[in-house]
Each structure stands twice: as structure tokens, then as C-alpha cells.
């Protein structure tokens, strides 16, 4: 179940399947808790590290750039996103995300005698059915829109959550598994949001032999085991912290919960979870079983555990960042590298009915990349003619060097030009 939450307060909203840095919560719920190209990907390709600018391999499957970024009216994947495919930060043992992943593995291995199968190299290119239908995401859910999701074509997407693999693993007979991977969502720009982040999902299936002797009904049995397991995980990661369970809603689990811990004098959501909907189990050959599932966002937890203030740092190759972390060293506190000053540029324009902030952020990221730190709406008004104006403030800042006035001005002029051209707005 792909749970997606973000370190950002908005991510803790109840929009279930897709918001960001946590796992089960992004719709802003994120638990998760066909075309010929989709068929070819599923039959021939699985998803290596980039070996060339236009070819990579993931899960043993070679992928060409035009498998992902193509001249298709439904394709909205930019070159900048393709460049992140195959990076697999969660598989680097001396990276904060890899350290955290292995720390969670350690907990499940020691408490469940290596019972859980682990998958961390599954191809992120999946079908719409796998990403949405198989985990009961409603047909009209906002997360299915081109504004929120990266579409390769009308029936193929870059996975929005690791739950996209849940049904296939169940059908293959896996009953205890952890899935870790990079997930992709069109999103806003600030210190806790990035269009690529990483999630881990866990699933455990029970048969009647497990619960019949307990005196509990199967749903209660699974829910009790779930809470016990995840409270243990929270203590493993954060120590002897106070915890509480919050009832919530996810389309793929019932009942559904969020686990919060009291950390640094405030309540913080750690993950989303629940008892898997019977429809999912039944449709994947497990009609006599019950199961629990959880999802968490690695960046969200790593930012807290390692005191990392900006999500862009996870992608940095600067040795002042990478040298601070070592395999197996959980919770080493990040020492800020030199702070470079931000540069702010404002841009005002009259919007149209098709304007969305995610589209704006995509245009800006396409030009400035990781040099854009934040995009925020600072003013809006509607005139007597019914025309609406938005004013956005763009913060440019490098994590590694001082930016020159010339390059910032050049970027801003390019941003203005592309925003006007691609979004069909009128600059003011």
C-alpha cells in the first residue's frame, strides 16, 4: 500500500493517494497506501544505472529515451524527469535514503526472521491499471489527471506510488513483502516537494490458520498485528517516543490508520496503513485471506532523522553533503554546508481557465532545474472584467555555489518567455 505523506503540512492532508514525501498518502492520499507500448514494457522490459544519455536499464529491462519521452499528445514527461530514471538513490548504501531503507529492513529481518521478501529494483513504468485500478483508485480521482501524474501514453504512467506492484506480487504468491522505489508526481516547488521521491510499502497476508486460534475476527486480528508491527518500527527508528493512532480513509484499506509520534515537541505523521480491502485480495487469488499494508515516504522520514532541511539535497553530488553519511550509520545529523543567498524574482500574468500551478512549476523546473528553490503565489486578484491575475515569487538558490546576476536574469527571461508561450498566459 503506497502511503504518501510529505514533511510538508499540506501533505498531511486527507487527499489520500497522492501528496508527497510520505508513502501512503499522496492522492494527497498516498497509501498506496493497454496500449502496445504498455504491453511491450510489461512483457520485455523490467526497469540499471544510466549507461548513456538516452538508454538505461531498470530491473533488467533496457529503456530508451523515446520509450519515456515521446511525441505523443498524451505524453507529459520532460527530459528532466527521464534523467532521474535509473538513479535509484534508495539503492546507495551510503546515502541517507539507502541507510534508512536498510534500517527498516533490519527491523523486519530481526523481528520476522527474514520472512519478508524485498524488492527495490522494479521498473517504475507501469500501466494505468497497475497504478490506479488495481488499488481501487476511483475513475474520477484527481490523481489520475495529467496535472498530477506523468503519462508516457494514455495507458502507461511513471508510477505514482509503490503500490502499483502490489497486485502482481500477490498474484505471484508473495505473502510478506517490502517494495521500495522511486515514484513520480507533478507537484509544487518548495523545500519538501520534488517531482521524484522514494517510498516503501509493506504487505503481510494472513490465512485462517493464523487467526482462528486467536479468538479474534480476521479484520481485528490483522489490525492488531499491524499496529504492533508498526509501533515497533517507530521505536526502532525514533527511540522511545509517544505514539498515537488516527482513524482515516484510504480507498484500498478498511479500516485505515495514520501513525503519529511526538517528536521534537510536536506530533508528526510517520506513515499511513490499514487492513487491505477484500476486493484486492479476492481479485488476486486470495479470497480466503486478510492482509495489512503500510506505506511511508523515505524522504519525509530521512529529513527528520538526519536533519536535512531541503529535499533537493538528496540529489546532490557535492562531497560536502555525500561525505557526511556512511553505510549503517542511522540518524547522523547533517551539518549544513555553506549557505548561499537566494535571489527572488516576481512574475505577474493574467491566467486562463486551463492554468494550473503544477504546469507552471513544470515549466520553471524545465529551465532552472534544481536551482529553483521555491515558487509561491504572493498575490492574486480579479478585475471588473472577470480576468484573474496571479503574481508568483520565484526563489533561485544553488545548494553548492553563488549564482551570478547574469545567469539568474537569463533564467528569469527564459521562464517568462516559456510561461507565456507554453501556458498561454498574458504577462503583466
Secondary structure, DSSP 8 states (H G I E B T S, - for coil): ---EE-SSGGGGSS-EE--SSEESEEEEEE-----HHHHHHHHH------SBTTEEEETTEEEEGGGTS-S-TT----HHHHTTTT--GGG-TTSHHHHHHHHHHHHHHHHHTT-SEEE----SEEEHHHHTGGGT--TT-GGGSTTTS-EEETTEEE-SSGGGGHHHHHHTT--EEEEEEEEE-----BTTB-SEEEEEEEEEEE-HHHHGGGTS-HHHHHHHHHHHHHHHHHHHHH-S-EEEEEEEEETTEEEEEEEEEEETTEEEEEEEEEEE-HHHHHHTT-TT-EEEEEEEEHHHHHHHHTT---GGGGG---HHHHTT--TT-TT-----------EEEEEEEE--TT--HHHHHHHHHHHHGGGEEEEEEEEEEE-TTS-EEEEEEEEE--SSS---HHHHHHHHHHHHHHHHHHH--EE-
